[in-house]
Amino acid sequence: MNRFEGGLFLENIEWFDESGKELVHRLPEEGSGEIKYGAQLTVRDSQAAVLFYKGKACDAFGPGRHTLKTANLPILTKILSIPWRGDSPLRAEVYMVNLKYFTDLKWGTMDPVAFRDTELGLIRLRAHGVYNIQIVQPVLFINAMVGTMASLDTDDIEAYLKKIIVSRFNDYLGEKLDTILNLPGQFEAFSIDLQKRLVEDFGHFGLRLSHLYITSITPPEEVQKAIDEQGRMNAIKDMEKFVQMKAAMAMEKAASSQGEAGAGVGMGMGLMLPAMFAKNLAASPVSPQAEVGPKMICPDCRNAIPEDARFCPVCGHQQVILSQCRHCGKNLSPKARFCSQCGKPADQGLAVSQCPECRGENLPGALFCNHCGKRL
C-alpha cells in the first residue's frame, strides 16, 4: 500500500510493503510526478528514500519525516506550465527502498555439475542452499538494478543471483573438494568460504550477502546406492558367517511358510546348505588342535593326516590301498592296466599283504596293520 496525494495540494508521500518481497517501489507508480515544494515524505526505520529531480538522484533520506524542496509551486506551477499542456517540466519521483533482510532465497544447480572424485571417478553432483540479502547502497541499487521500473521484488532478481552463486560454487568445488565421501562436517566451512567469494559480486549492485548456506550436495541416485552397498559390505566383518546366518534365516522362514511354495523353498535351501558347509570345510585347513596321534602324508595333496585314516580329510583321497603305482604312488583300481595319473603300465604295481587278524590289506613291508593296529 502506498500514499501519494497530489493535485493542487501538497503531496504526502509514504509506502508500505504488504507482500514482504518488494525491494524498491516508485512513487508515483505511473511515470513521474510534479512533487511540489513543501511536500511531506515519511520514511520508516526499515526504509530509505531517494528523490529523483530533473532526472537525477538529488537526495537520499533516512527514517523520519522530511520536507521536499522542488521548484514546483502550487497553482503558480500550473499557470507557468500552460505551454506544456499543464504538465510541469520539473519532473520528480521518489523511490522507496526496503532495507530489511530478505531471507530464505533459494539457490541450486539446475543441471548436474561434472566433478572428478578421487574415490568414485567422474560423477555429476547437484547442490542446493539458501541465502539472505540486504540493500546497503540504495542509490547504487536503483541505478544498477531498478532503472526506471515502477517496482522490483525478489522474484525479479532471484534467478540472476542464483546463477552467480552456482557459477562461483562450481569453481570452488573443483578447488577445495577431493571426494564427496569427505563432505560430512565441512558444509559450514564451505558455506563461509563461498560467501566470501561472492561479496564483490553482490557489492556491484549495492547488495550485501548477509548469509549463505549449503543445504545439500548430492550425487546421482545410482552413485548413492553404490555408496550404501559399500557401507553395508564394510559393516560385515565375517562374510562366511553372514552368508551362513542368512541361509539359516531363509530356511527358518521357509519352514514356517504355508503351502507347497514354502515347502519347495525350504527343500531347496536344505539341499544347498550342506553343500555350502562342505565347501567351507574343504577350503579350511585342518585345525592343529584336532590333530592327535601319529601322522602320515597323503600321497595326493601332501597334507599331514592321521595314520589310521582311510580317506584324506582335506582332499578325500582314499588311503586304503589295494595297489599303488610304483612310479607316482597313485592308487590303482584292482583291474587297472595303466596308472590314471602318470600313464605308466600298472602291471608293475606293488603287491599287498593281508593282516592275519582282521584280514585287512596293507602295503608290503608294513610292520603294523593299517586297520586294526596288530603287528604283522
Secondary structure as UniProt FT lines:
FT   STRAND          2..4
FT   TURN            7..8
FT   STRAND          12..15
FT   STRAND          22..27
FT   TURN            37..38
FT   STRAND          40..43
FT   TURN            45..46
FT   STRAND          47..53
FT   TURN            54..55
FT   STRAND          56..61
FT   STRAND          64..67
FT   TURN            74..75
FT   HELIX           76..80
FT   HELIX           82..84
FT   TURN            85..86
FT   STRAND          92..98
FT   STRAND          102..108
FT   STRAND          113..117
FT   TURN            118..120
FT   STRAND          121..135
FT   HELIX           138..141
FT   HELIX           142..146
FT   TURN            147..148
FT   STRAND          151..153
FT   HELIX           154..176
FT   HELIX           180..182
FT   TURN            184..185
FT   HELIX           187..203
FT   TURN            204..206
FT   STRAND          207..218
FT   HELIX           221..235
FT   HELIX           239..256
FT   HELIX           259..283
FT   HELIX           288..290
FT   STRAND          295..297
FT   TURN            299..301
FT   STRAND          304..306
FT   TURN            307..308
FT   TURN            313..315
FT   STRAND          323..324
FT   TURN            326..328
FT   STRAND          331..332
FT   TURN            334..335
FT   TURN            340..342
FT   TURN            347..348
FT   STRAND          353..354
FT   TURN            356..358
FT   STRAND          361..362
FT   TURN            364..365
FT   TURN            370..372
//
